[in-house]
């Protein structure tokens, strides 16, 4: 079931101009898009992007009678090129709802969920060559350990990687539940009783397969370039790696000087491009977390173009 996270909060910060032009860089099931359209006037325009053609096709059918929306099958890392194709030079807001969508999680054969048995896949765009199967079955132990530790912040990364390498000597690891059982056998019993022991490994594999952090690093400076004065950049993250990246970027772009602190005078000529609107991230309410458990780790950060 698709439930948009931090819906009211995100749109209240994003929609600064009721007749403006906006980008929903991760339209997913269209929950944020629907609410945005409710507060925009008929003259407004929204470009709705998604890298997953299946999700985009399903969502676009729900908005067939909506002339203000243009759906674009594209990774948001190419935001500047997309807007250039539509002769758009400036926008009033960019919304990025990062991570895997509810649509992708709920379709078993996509292989994102560690609860359902499916072929190891995890590609947000199924035309993309690299899949989770390729990573699990072809990466060496050092690379597997690095990915699990770096992208999953998994403290048992080495143990899990060793277990994967040993298991695939006999046969390939083909399904999500096969991998889950291997992970369970590689971690202590206490760890298995806390949160689901495969959660961090699946996150790491998904990030590697889709180069999620690379895409975020690519889109953020583009979004700032494309925002007009007073426009808003709203980013919803779901884990510490994404949130840290977004936080540091916004802080950097909000600095007036980037000279080393030991210099007596400023020589960098750096100009701040953003004003941080949310000094602390906006978190979902207890009520939202109860009705939508996937919202529990969400954080919304907002900055405005100076």
N, C-alpha and C positions, 0 to 999 in steps of 0.2 A: 504493500500500500504506500502511495506517495504522499508524504507529509512534509511540506517545506519547513525548514528550520529557521527560527528567528524571523518569521515572515513579517510581522508588523514592524519590528525594529529595523530590519534591513530596508524596507520600502520607505519608512518615514525619514530615514537619513538620506536615501538615494534620490528621491523625487523632489529635487529642489526647484525644477522648472516644469510646470504642468504642460507646456507646449514644446518641450525640449526633445532632444535626441538621446537615446540611451542604448547601452549594450548590456545584454544578459549573456555573459560569456560562457555560462554553463547552464543552459535552459532546462536540461533534465526533463522532469515531468511537467514543467510549466507552472508550478505553484507560485513562485515569486513573480513570474511574468504576468500571471492572471491578476494578482493584487496590484502590480504596478500599473497595468492598464486601467484599473478601476479609479486610479487617482490622476491619470493623465487625460488631457483633452483630445478631441478628434484630430487636432493638427500635429500631435506628437508622433514620434517614430521610434521603434525599438528594433534593433538587430539582435536576433536570438541565435546564438551559436551553440553547437555541440559537436564534439568529435565523433560521437557514436551515431552512425546513420540510422540504426534501428530505433533508438530513443527519439531522435529528431523526427523521423517519419511518423511515429506514433503520436508525439506531442503536437506536431503541426496540424494533424487532422482535427484536433480539438479547437484550433484557432483559424479554421478555414474562412470564417466570415469576419475576420479581424483585419482590416486593411492597414492598420498601423504597424503590423509586425512583418518583418522579413526574416525568414528562417534560413540559416546558412550552415551547411555541413563543413565545419572547419575547426581545427584546434585553436584555442584562444591564443596560443603562442604566436599566431600569425595575424593578430588583431589589426596591426597597421595596414597590412595588405588587403584585408577584408574591407576595411573602411575606405581605402583608396579605390577599390573596385566599385564602391557605391558613391564615389565622389563626396564622401563625408570627411571633412577636415577637423571638426571639433564635435565633441559630445558633452552632454550635461552630467552623465553618470555612467559608471561601469560597475557592474555587480559580478563578483566571482564567488560562486558557491563550490568550494573545492571538494576533492575526494570523489568517491564512487557514489553514483546516484541510487536512489531507492529502486528505480526501474531495473538497474543492472543487478543489484543485490537480490531482487525478488525473482529473477529469471534463473532457474537452477542451472541450466546448461551453460551459463556464462562463466561459472567457476569462481565467482567472487566470494561465495559464502562457505564458511567452514562447518556449517550445519547440514548442508545438502551434498549429496554425492553427485559429482559431475566430473567431466574431464577437466584437467588443469588447464585453464585458459587465462582469464583475468584481463583480456584485452578490451579496452574501452572502445576501440575501433577494430572490428574483427578482420579488417583488411590489413592490419598491421602484422608484420611477420613474426616478431618475437612474442612468445606466449610464456605463461608460467611453466608449462611443460618443458619448454626449451631451457629455461633457467634451472629448474630442478634437476633435469636429466643431463645437462651438458656443461654447466658451470663447474669449475674445479672447487676444491674445498676452501681455498683461500678466498675466492670471490664470493662463494656462498656465505661464508662467515662474515665477510665485510658487509654484504648487503643486509643480512639479518641484524647485524649490530648497528649499522649506520642508519638504515631506513626503518627498522623495526624497534630499535633501541632494546633489542632482545639480549638479556644478560646470559642466556644459555645458547648464544649463537654458535659457538664452537662445537658444543655437544650436538646440537641439532644438525649442523653441517656434516659432522662426522657420521652421524646416523644415516643421513641421506646418501652419502657417498657409499657407505657399506651396503645399504639396501639395494642400490641400483646396480651393484656388481652382479646380482642374481637376475634382476629383471628391471624394466623401466617402471618408474612411479607415474601412474597414469591419471589417477583421480584425486579429487580433493580429500576424500575420507581416507584414502591410503596415506596421504601426506599427514593428515591429522593424527593417525595412529602412530606414525613414525615420530612425530613431534612429542606425543604423549610418552613414548618409550624413552625419549632422550632427556626428559626433565624430571626433577624430583616429584614425588607424590604431593607434597605440600603445594608446589607451584601449580599442579593440575587442579587443585581444589580452590584456588583463588579465583582468577578470571580464566576464561577459556585459554588453554596453553597455546593454541594455534593463532590467536588473534594477532600477535605482533609479527609472526612469520608471514601470515597472509598479507598484512599491511606492507611489509617489506617487499614481497614479491610483486604486489600490485604496483607499487611505486617504481620499481625497477622496470617492469614490463612497459609501463606507460610513460616513463620519464616524467613523472608528475612534478617533481621539484624543479627540474629543468624548465618545464613549461611555465611554472609560476615565476621563476627568475626572469624568463624572457618577456612575459606579458606586463609585469608591473611597470617598468620604465616606459613601455609603449602607452599604457593607460594614462600615465601622467602627461606624456607628450600630447595626447589626444584630448584631454580634458580642457574645456574652456575655463576661464576664471570663475571661481565659485562652484565648479563642478565637483562631484563627489566620487571617490573610489571606495567601494564597500566590499570587504573580503570576509567570507565565512570560512573558517578553518576547522579541522576536526582532529588534528594531532599536533604535538609540540613542534615537530619539524616544520610544518607549514606555518604555524603561528609565529615561530621564531623568525622565519624568513620574512614574513610580512611585516612584523613589528620592526625589525632592523631596517628594512627598506624604508618604511614610513619615517622612522626616526632620522635616517640619513638625509632623506629628501626634505625634512623639516629644519635641518641645520643651516644656519647662516654662514658658518665658517667650518671648514674641514681641515684647517691647518693643524699640524702637530701642536700639542698643548705647550711645548717648551718655547715656541716662537713668540717673541714679544709683541709682534704686530701681525695682522692678517695679510697674507700675500696670495691667497688662493682665488679671490674674486668669486667664490662660490655663492650662489643665491638660492635661498630656500625656495622650493617649488610647491611644497605642501604644508598645510596646517593640520596637525593631528586633532581630530574632532573628539575621538574617544580616547581619553588618557589611559583608561583601563578598558579591556575588551568587554563588550556586552555579552552576557551569558544568558542562556535560556532559563526561564522561570522553572520553579519546582513543578508547576502544573504541566508545562510543556514537556519536561523530562518524563513525567509520569505517563502522559498520553503518547509520547513518541520517544522511546528509549534511545533511538539513534541520535537524538539531540543532545545527549548528556555531555559529550565532549566538545560541542560546538562553541566557537568564539567569533564574534563579529568585531572587526576593526574598521574604522572609518577615517578617511582623511579628505580634506578639501583642497582644491587647486588655488593657489595664491595668484 
